[in-house]
Amino acid sequence: MDWMAGYSMEYLSAHWVFKPFRIFLTIKQTSFYIVHLGGLTYDLFVGYLLFFDKTRPLGFVLSFMFHGMNSFMFSIGMFPFAMMATLFVFCYADSPRKLLRKLPTKARFLLPKLDPPQPSNHCIYDNHESETFKDTNTEDDKYNKAAGQKPKKARPRHIILTIVVLIYAVIQMFLPYSHFLTKGFNNWTNGLYGYSWDMMVHSWNTQHIKITYVDGETGDMGFLNPGVWTTSKRWASHGDMLKQYSSCIAQHLIDYNISDPQLYFDVWYSMNQRFQQRIWDPKVDIVKADWSPFKSVPFLLPLLVELSPWRTKLDEIEHSLDRDTDVVFVADFPGLFLENFVSEDLQNTSVQVLQGQIVVNIESNNTNTTLSEGEKMQLPAGEYHTIHTVSDNPSCYMYLYVNTTEIEFAKKVVEYKNRTSASLESEIGGEETMSASTDPELEAKIKHRLAQMEEAEKRHNKTTLENIHDSLSKKYQQIHRSLFRTGEALRNLIFGPQPMRAGVTLG
């Protein structure tokens, strides 16, 4: 239902491929009507469009558009082009021959023969088909006669192949409904089913990942960088991968003289614009936790689907704030707490309760403040605080913060830009004056920000044709690089490793 409501891929509509639709639709309307409803309608009906003769041309046009847009939006290799190539399986069997006959004669020697299909002893023919091939005198026909004429009854190999194909088809039809076996679902946690391609039915926003380790013998505690032994974050949303990663970390910690290591994962996710919430129980030692592919993940916390209707209200709140104020919406389970640190850059930070009841503990003075629905309090910058959920139901609250450091920096960027423009217009020693009145390090940061803003403006103002040209150029470079690397690899396999030539850079 998230897809039907337009929550799964909301930010996809900002991509340049949807620029023609944004001429008459807003980004939000493009997301709902084109990305979500349009994508759903295409998936539901494109098979029927391709199946019937009269609608097949429309099906081809829509399919080429769909796969072409995917190739520009996502880095999924040859998949879109493979899908375009396989569209022709919906045409008649003799369609390729009809197409090839229209090509110049000189080009046909590179292509398959245009002879009509010949009989084969691998197929089963009825009496009518046998009469059709009666007068043929091809090499294949001679082979068939030598093999005992064209078979009219199923032989053992035909029966075996039919059984194999039927078993394969049944397995493929069963797999989408196999969640009760793999204990996974293509939403909150995927289980073993997560290795399938879910066609982007959800989008994630990761707010916080904390790994705590404890020495089982001494009780010493510490924190780990989540990416210290991996560059991927996929493990954070898959129970089986989390279990494997915890075992990997535990083995490494032993090498660092951590005895009987215990690992606790505190991972906060927002799925399809819901509240930020925990996905794993932070009180469970994942190293010793039980896990089986045929059991529900015991350390998984449920998705708070009862809070899904809040998304409309959260969107209203977010759009009611001024441009300098940011917000993070949080939901937590009864009995759990969130430890957080407010950066010194966020001088104006507050927490407000939307539902339930919380207790806010300020670490510096160890004071506790109880907040109920609608109440809020200011949080000190540069200090730790802990928010405990004390209500019987999950608590919902939001952080409102203003990055005062960023605001001051943005003002300086505008001032610097105005001074630069004024200096260029007056042509009166602008560069020397600015350098003398501006800190060199700050000036370098300002120039870097201005360059980023200029690059972003260029990307925004590009036409669709310019974007297509740039994307095709990148794909050409990728193909060229792949061919070059393949050639180098084959050469090294045949002649052995070759020394690098001076001035040659491998992609």
N, C-alpha and C positions, 0 to 999 in steps of 0.2 A: 504493500500500500504506500510505502514511502515514495516509490517511483511514480505512482499515480498522482500523488499529491505534489510532486515536483521538488522533493527534498534531496534526492540522491545525488544529482549532478548539477546543482544550482550554478556553480561557478564556471561550468563548461561553456556557458553561453557567451562569456566574455572573450572567447577565442576568436581570432580574426576570420575563421572560416564561416562564422555566423554573421559577419558584418553586413552582407546583403539583406539579411532578415531584420537587422537592427535599424534599417532605414525607416521601416514602418512599425516596428515593435520595440518596446523597451527591453532591457537586458532580462528583467524578471519575466516578461511575457515570452521572450525568446526561449528562456529556460523551460517554462511550463509547456507552451504550445508546440515548440519545434523540437527541443531536446527530449523532453519526457513523453508527451503525448504523441509527437511525431515518430519518435523512436519506437514506442510501443506499437503504434499502428503499422509501421513498416514491418516489424518482426512478426506481427500477427497475420498480415495479408500478402507479404511479398511472395510466399510460396504459391499461393493461388494465382497471383498475377503472372508468375513465370510459367505456371502449368498450362494455362489456356492460350491458344494462338492469338486471339484478338488483344489480350492484355499483356502479352509477353514483351512487346516493345516498351510499354510503360514500366514494366518490372525491371527491364534492363537499364533504363534511364535512372530510375530510383536507386537501383543496386550500385551502379557505377558512381552515383553521387554519394551514397552512403559509405561505400568502401574507400572512395577517394578522399572524403573528409576525414575518415578514420586514419588514413595514412599520413595526413598532415597534422592531425591532433596528437597521435600517440606513437610512441616508439615501439612498434610491434612487428618490426622486420618486414618479411615478405607476405605476411598473412593477408592484408587487404588485396594485394595483387594476385595471390593464389585464389582468393574468393572471386575476383573478377574473371579469372581464367576459367574457373569451374562453372560459371554461369551458363556456359554453352552446353552443359549436359542436359539442360531443359529443352534444347532444340531437337529436331528430328535427327535420326541417325545419319541420314544422307546430307544433312546441312553442310558439314565440312566439305564434301565433294562438290556440292553446288557452288560453294564459295571459291574453292580452288579452281574450278573451271573458268571462273571469271578473270583469273590472273593471266598475265602474259605467258605464252608458251615457253619462252626462254627461262622463266623462273620456276617452272614446274619440276625440273630435274632435281631440285633440292628438296622437293616435297613428296609426301607419300603418293603411291599410285592411285589413279582414279578408277580402277577396275571395280565393278560391283562386288559385293560380298560373295565369297565362295563357300560351298558346304564344308563341314568339318565333322569328323567322327567324335568330336568333343560335345556335340550338340545332339538333341533329340528332335526328329522331324516327324510330322504326320504325313499321311499319304499325299496330300495336296502339295506340301513343300518338296517331297521327294520327286513329284512330277515336274515341279518348277525347275529343279536342278538336273533333270533327266538327261538333257542333251549337252551339258557342259563337258568340256574336254580339257580342263586345266590340270596343272600338276597336282593341286590340292585334291581334285576329284579322283585322279588316278590313285592317289594315296588312300583316299576314302574307300575306293573299290577294293584295293589290296587289303584294307583293314576289315573288309567284310561288309561293304555297303554302308549307307547312312543308317545309324541306329534309330529304331522307332520305339524302343522300350528302354526304360531306365536301367542302367547297369549299376553294379555295386558302387563304382566311384561316383556316379551321379547322386546316389542316395546318401553317401557319406558327405559329399560336398554340400548337399542340401541341408543335412542335419547341422553341419558346422556353421553354415550361414544363419540358420534359424537360431541356434544357440547364441551366436554373436549378436543378432538383432534383439533377442530377449534380454541379454545382459545390458545392452545400450538403453533399452526402454526402462529397465529396472533401476539403473544407477541414479537417475534424478530423484528417486523415491527411497534411496538407501540410507537416509539419515538415521533411522532407528538402529541400523547396524554400526555405522561409524560414529554415532553420537556427536555429529556435527551438523551445523546449519549455516547456510550462506548469509548469515546476518551477524549476530553478536560474536560468536566464536565458530570457527569453521571445522574444528576437528580434522580428521583425515580428509574430509570432503573439501577442505580448503585448498587442496592441490588442483582442483578443477578451476576453470575460468568462469567466474561468476558474472561476466559481462557488465561489471561496474554497477551492480545494483545498490551499492552504498559508497559513501565517502567518509573518510576518517579525518578527525582533527586531533592530533596528539598534543596534550597540554603539559604532561608531566610524566616522567619515568624515573623512578628512584629504586636503586638496588642496595639493600642493606645486608651486610654479612656479619655473622657472629661466630666467634671462636667457641666451639662446643665445650672446650675444656676450661678455658680461662674466662669466658664471657665477654671478652673484648669485642667491641663493635666498631664498624666503620662503613663507609659508603664507597661504591664503585661507579666508575664511568660506564654507562650502559653499553657504549660502543667500543669498549677497550679490547674485546676479542672478536668483534664482528662489525662489519660495516652496514649490515642490514638490520632493520627494525621489524621485520616480518614476524619474528619470534614473539613479539610483544602481544600479538593478537591471536596466537595459536597455542592451544594447550600442549600439544605434543612437542612443538618446537621449544616452548618455554621449559618444559621438562628436560629436553636434550641440552638446551643452553645452560640450565642450572647445573647439570652434571658436568658440563665442560668447564664452567667457572670453578666449581668445587675442586676439580682435579688441578687446575692452575693454582688455586689458593693454597693447596697443600704444599706446592713448591715454594710458596712464600711463608712457610712455617705457620699456617693457620690450621690448627688441628680440628678435625671433625666439623668442617665448615657448615654453617646454616645460612640459607639465602632466602630473603623476603623481598618480594617484588611489589612495588606500589605503582601501578600503571593507570593513568587517567586518559580516557578517550571520550570523544563526542562522535556519535555516529548519526549521520544525516541530520545535523544541526540540532541535536538534542542537547541536554545538559552534559557538561563534563562529569564523568563518573568513573569509579573504579571498575576494572574488568576482572581483576584477581583479588583474592582475599589477602590483604597484607599481613595477616597474622599467621599464615601457613608457611612452614618451611618447605619450599618447593623441592629441595634435594631429597627429602624423605617422604614427600607426598606421594600418595598412591595414584597411579595413572594406568589406564588400559584403553585400547582403541574401541573396546566393546562396552565401556561404561561411561556414564556422564562424567565430565571433568569435575572432581570434587572441590577444587579450589576456585572454581569459576563463580563470580557473582552475577546475578541475573541483570539483564537489561531492564531499566526502569521504564517499561513501555507505558505504564499508567501515567507517566509524566509527558508523553508525546504530545498531547493537546496543548501543552505550554509553548510549543514552538511558535505559534502565531503571536502569543503575547511577548515572547522573547524578541521576535523580529520587530514588533512595535516599539519595545523599549530601546533596542539598538538604534533604530532610525530616529528616535526622539532625542538622542544625545547630540551634543555639538561635536564638531570635527576633531576637537582636541581631547575628547574623553573616550576612553576605551572601556570595554566591559567583558567580563568572563563569567559565564553562568555555571554554577556548580551544584551538583546533587550528591548527597552522601547518605550512607546507610546508618541506621540507629546503632549506637555503641562504637562507631568508628570516629576517627579524628583526622584532620588535615593540618600538617605542619607546613608553614609557608614563611617566606622571607620577602619583605618589601624593600625593593632597591631604593637607594638614596635618590635616584633620579625621579622616583614617583612620590613627590612631596604631597600630593593630594590624593590619597587612597582611602577608600571606605568600603565597608561590607554591609549589605542590606539583605534582610531575610525576606524571601518570597513565600515560603511555606515551611511549617515545622518550627522547631526551636533549637537554638544553638547556644553554646557557651564559648566566648572568645577569651583566651588566655594570652596576656602580653608577657613574654618571657622576661623582659628586663626588670619589671617590678612585680612580677608574679600576681597580677590582678586578674580577676575573672569578671566578665560582664555577660549577663544573660540577655539574649535578643530573641524576640518572638516575631511573628509575621508583621511586616511593614516597618519594623524598627531597623535602625542603622547606626553605625559608629565609625569614627575616624580611626585609621590604623597608623601608627607611627612609622616613618620611613627609616630604613637602615636597621630594622629590628625584626626578630622572629616572633611569630604568633602562632597559636594553635587553636583550631576551631573544632569543638566537640559537638556532635549531633546527639542531643539528649531527648528529642521527641520520640514517640513510639513509631512514627512513620518517617520515611526518608525526608531529610531537610533539603530545602532548595534556597540558595542564596546567590548573590552576585557581587563580584568585585568591580567597583568603579574606580578608575585611576586615570590620572593625568600625568603624562611624562613632561614635567616642567623643564627638564634639561633639553629635551627634543624641541620644545616650543621655543626656548631661547635660541637654540642653534638655528632653527628655521627662520627666526627673525634676522639673525646675523647673515644668513644666506641671502635673504631678500635685500638687506642693506648693502651687502657686497655687490650684488647684481646691479642695484640701482647706481651705486658709485661707479661701477665699471662702465655702465651705459653712459653716465654723465661725463666720465673722463674721455670716452671715445668720441662723444659729440663735441666736447670743447677742445679736445686735442691738447690738453694742458697737463703734461707730466702725470697722468693718472696712475701709471704702474708704480712709480717711485713713491707717490703719496700713499697709496694703499698699503704697500709693503712696510712703510715706516709706521703706519698706524695700526697694523694688524699683526697678531702673533703668527710667526711662520708656520707652526704646526696647525694652528686653527685655519689659516689661509689655505693650507694644503687640503684639509678636510672639506672646506667650503668648495674648493675647486672640484674635488672629487664628487661631491653631492651635485653640483651644477652639471657636471658631465653626465651623471646618472639621469638627472632630470631631462637633459637634452636628448639622451638616447631613448628614454621612455617616450618623449614627445614624438621623436622620429618614428618609433614603432607604431604609435597610436595613429599617426597621420598617413601611414602607408596605405596605398590602395590595395584592393584584393588581388589585382594582377601582379603588383610588386611583391606581395606576400607569397603568391604562388611561385613566382620566379625565384625568390630566395629559398623557399622550401625545396624546389626541384634542384637548385644548385647544391644544397646540402646533401640531398639524396645522391646526386651524382658524385659528390666528393666521398660519400660513404661507400658507394659501389666501387669507385676507383681505388680507394684505400683497401677494400676487401680483396679486390683482384690483385693488387700489388702484394699484399701480405700473403695471399695464397700462392702467388708465383714464387715469392721468396721462400716459403715453406717447402714447396715442391723442389726447388733448386737445392735447398739444404738437404732434403731427403735423398736426392740423387747423387749430388756431388760432395755432400758433407757440409758442415757449417762454414760459412764464408766470412772473412773479416769485413767489418763495417768500413764502407768507403767514406773518406773525409767529405764533409759537407752534405751527406745524405741523412735525412731525418725520416724515420718511419712513422708517418701519420700521427 
